[in-house]
């Protein structure tokens, strides 16, 4: 994997600019947008969670349909994580503006798990209303139909990044394909769909044979969707982030770092450390000395000044960040005992390597 730092291209080829380019096209198409997607009468935008450009480009034999589509790589946002990236796709805003600045973020002294919309105390939909965390309308105030898993309908995160849209649930890939075709035939000019299976597979199994087989099925899904759409419809495929295979257990932070830490947020490859009172400087020094060979270490102010969260970072968004950031370089992750799940993560994302930051932007016309 590459160990180069790749910042989001917020002023151009970035997922933040995709929905505005599709819904409110300029007279001249941006160079990064596939030509067939510009000013199309009917567009279906399919977001495949975890479909990184680097991983896709390495497997052309598994993806004949995707490989034949127009387009290339664009960048996701920082951090390269689902909660932040999907919100940037649907709002058309960098994280510093929409405020969903990570998977686990500090809100009112607690750490909110955005995808579960929970804190250590439990369900937070009432105590931390989603509209308070992310108040901006999805899709620029347009009300397109969106297709995602039926079980996601009532979640806090769905409310935060898809509120005001017309929700249609699906349970299987067959029903996803059927619903996309039905909505397009009804004349909907824009439909948004989301599929999360590849991300789940790569988290649990890494980038091996299970990942390859899931990728084959995704290519079949894309082919089936193109067959189901009315002639002339344009299918656009993109993603929220790529993946890095991290097989060893996450690194436990050294005691000389933890002694300065009050709590942690973020995730394994993009870990925010919140300093004890008066310890921010000492925390930065300790993290740099002990972990600088395994992470890009930044203070909050440095990450903001370098444009990691976009050209504008609102005070409320900045307040959800920690004091010192560990953005993993190489195949490592950083342990937080409060950041747990049902299994050990083999594949991870969140940091700013090319493997995580580059995602496809592909398009084809249904025949």
N, C-alpha and C positions, 0 to 999 in steps of 0.2 A: 504494500500500500504506500501511497505518497505521504510524505511527512511535511508537505508544504502547507502553509496557512493560506486559505482561500476565503476572502471576505465576500459577502453577498454583493451582487451588482445591482444595488437598489435603483440606480439611475438608468437601467437598461434591461438586460436579459435576466430577469429575476421573476420568480413566481408572483411577487407583489404586483407586477404590471400586467399579468395575463388577463384576468377578468376585465379590467378596464379596457384593454385592447380588443376584447371580444364583444363586450356589451356597448361600448361607445367608441367605435373605431375612428381613428384619425383618417384624413384624406389619403395620407401615405402610410402604408404599413411599416411598422418597425422592422428592422433587418432581421431580428431574432425570431419573429413570428412566421411560421410556415405560410407561404403565400395563399394556399387554399383556404386558410382560416380567416383571412382578412375580408371583412365585409360580407361574410357568408349569411345567407338568409336563415339557415337553421344550423345550430351548433349544439353538439352534446360534448360536455367536458367531463371526462372520466379521470379521476384521481386515484392512482394505484399507490397505496401506502407502502413505502419502503422500496420503491422501484428506482434504485440509483442508476445514473447513466454509466458509471464505470462498470458496474456489475452487468448491466444490459449489454454494453458494447463488447464485453468479453464472451458473450454467449449467443452470437448471431444464429448459430445452427438450431437453437431452441426456439427462436422467435421469428419465423419467416414473415408473419404479418406485421409485427412492429418494425422489423428491419426494413420493410418495403415502404414505410410511411415517410412523409417529408418531415424534416426538422433536425434537431440536434440538441446539445446540452444547454441548459440554463442553470442559474444558481437558485438554491433555496435561501432561507433566511438564517439568522443566528438567534438562538441555537437551532441546529438542524434536527428539530424534533416535531412530532405530530401536532401537538396542541398549538404551538406557535405558528408552524407553517400552514396548517389548514386555516387558521384565522387570518393569516396574511393573504392566502388565496381568495377567501370569500369576501374579505373587506377591501382588498386591494391596497392594504397599508403595511408598512414595515412594523415590526414589533414595538418600536419605541413610541408609535402613535396609537396602535390598538391596545397595547398594555398587557397582552398575554405573552409574557416574556420568558416562558419556559414551561416545562412539564409540571414542576413543583415550584410554586412561587410564594413569596412572603406577602401575606395580606393581613393587615391589622394584627401583627404580632404572631400570626399562625402560619404554618406552611400548608397551602392549599394544593392538593393533587388535582390538577385541572381536568384530566381525563376521567377520573372517578368523581370529581367535584366533592371531595371529602377532605377533612382535616383529621388529626388524631382523635378528635372527639366524635367523628362520624360524618354522616351526610350533612353537607354545608349549603344546600340549595336555599334554605331559609335564612341562615345566619350570614352567608356571603352571597347575595343575589347575583346571578350571572350577568345581568344587565349593568350591575355596578362595576364589575370587573372589566367588561367589554361592552361599551355602550353604542358602538358604531354599527350602522345597518349593514347587513350582508348584501353583496352584489349592488352596491350603490343605491339601495332603495328599490331596485327592481324586485319583483316577487316571483322568481322562477320556481318551477318544481325541482325538488332535490330528492335524490334516491340514496338512501343509506340503510343500514341494518335496522329492521323494525325495532329491535330492543334498544336502540340508541335514542328513540324519539323523545323520551322524557328526561334524558340526562341533562345535567347542568351544562356540560360542554356543548351539547347540541344547541341549547338555548343561547349560549354565549356567542357561537360563531355562525349560527344558521337561523336566528330568530327572525320572524317575519317572512320566511319563505314558505312554500307549499310542500309539506313533508309527504313523501311516499316511501313506505317501508318495503324492504324485500327480505326474504329469508334464505334464498339459494341463488347461485349464479344464473340458473335458468329463469328465475323470476326477475332478477335484475335485468337480464337481456330482454325479456318480454315487456317489462314496464318501460324500459327505454324506447323500445319500438312503438309501444302504444302511445306514449306521450309525444313522440316525434310525429306520429301519424295524425295526432290531434292538432298539429300545427304550432306546437310550442316553439318559439324562436330560439330558446336557450334552455338547456336542461343540464343540471349538475348531478354527477353520480360519484360515489366513493366506495372503494373496495379495500378491505384491510388485511386480506388473507396472507399476502406475501410478507408483510411485516411480522405477523404472528409466527410464521414458519421460520423466518430468519432469526428472530429473537430466541426461539427454542432450540433450533437445530443448526444455526449458522448458515454458511453459504455452500453447503455440500449437496448431496443428491436430493435431499428433500426440497431445498430451495430450487434446484434445477427443475424438478417435477412440477412444483407450484408455478414456476415461470412458464413452463409449457402450457399449463392450463390457462394462465392469464393471456397468453398469445391466442389461445383458442377462444377465450372470452371476447377479446378484441375483434377477432374475425367474425364471431357470431353476432356481435353488436352491429358491425358494418353490414352484415346480411339482413339484420332486422330493421335497419333504418330506411326510411324512404329515400329513393334515388335523389342525389344532390345534397343530402345532409352531410355535414362535416363532423367527423369524430376527432376530437382533440384529446390526447392522452398526456398526462403529466404526473408528477409525484411530489411528495412532501420532503423526502430525504433519501439518501442512500444508506448503506450499512457497512460496518466494520466487524470482522470476526474477532472476538476477544474471548479466548478459551480459558484463560487462567482466572482464578477468583479475583475480584476487584481488590485494588490496593488499599489496605487499611492506612489511614493517615498517621504519620508519625506523632508521637506524643508531644514533641516540641511544636507541632502545628496545632494539634487538638487543644493544647492548653490555652490557646488564644480564641477558641471557637465557642460561640454560644449555641448556634444551630447551623444546619446545612439545608440548602434547597437545591433546585436543579436536578441533575441526574448524573449517572456514572461517568459519562464522558463530557459533561459540562456542569461541573460542581461548583456552586456558589457557597462560600464560607462566610458566615455572619459573625463578626468579631464581638468578643466581650467588650464592655465599655472601656474605651481608652486603649484598646489593643490592636486597632486596625493596622497601624504601621508595623508593629512587631509581627503581626500575622503575615503581612505581605513579605517581609524579610525572610521569615522562616519558610514560607511556602516556596519562595524563589530559590533559596539555598538548598532545600531538601527535595523539592519536586520539580524544579525548573527544567530538568532533563527529560521529564515525562509529561510536561504540560506547558502550554502557553499560560503564564501567570499574569493576570491583569487585575488592577483595582477597578472598582465601579467607574470612576472618572476616566480611567485610561480606555476601558472598553467603549464607553460612550464617545469619547473624543476621537477614537479611531474609526467610528462609524459602524460598529458591530450591529447596532440595533436600528440603524437608519439615520438619515440626516437630521431628524427631529426626534428627540426623546423627551416626552412629557414628564413632568415631575412625578405624577402618579406611577408611571412606568418605572422611572428610575428608583422610586421608593420600594419597588418589589424585588430589586436586585440585592445581592449580598455585598460584602465589602471587598472580598478577594475571590477571583475566579480561577478555577483550574480547568482549562480546556485541553482535553487529552490529546497528546500527539503519540503516534504509534498505536499498537494494539493493546491499550490499557484502559482501565476504568477505575474510578475512585469510590471506595465504599462509604456508605452512610447507613447505619443500622436502622434508620427510620424509612429508608427507601427500599421496600421489599415487595415481592410478588410471589406468584405460585410456583415459580421455578427459576433456576439460575439462568441468567441471560447469556447466551452464547454470542449472538449477534447484537450489536449496539450501535447507537448513533447519538448525535448531539453536538459534536465538535465541528471544527472547521477544516477538516481534511477534504481533499478532492473526492474521496470515496463517499463521504457523507454529504458534501455540499452540491455536487453536480447531479441534476435530475433531467430526465428527458422532457422535451416538448415536441410532440409528434402529431401529425394530422394526416387524415386521408378522407377522400370523398366516397360516400356510399354509392354504389352503382345500381 
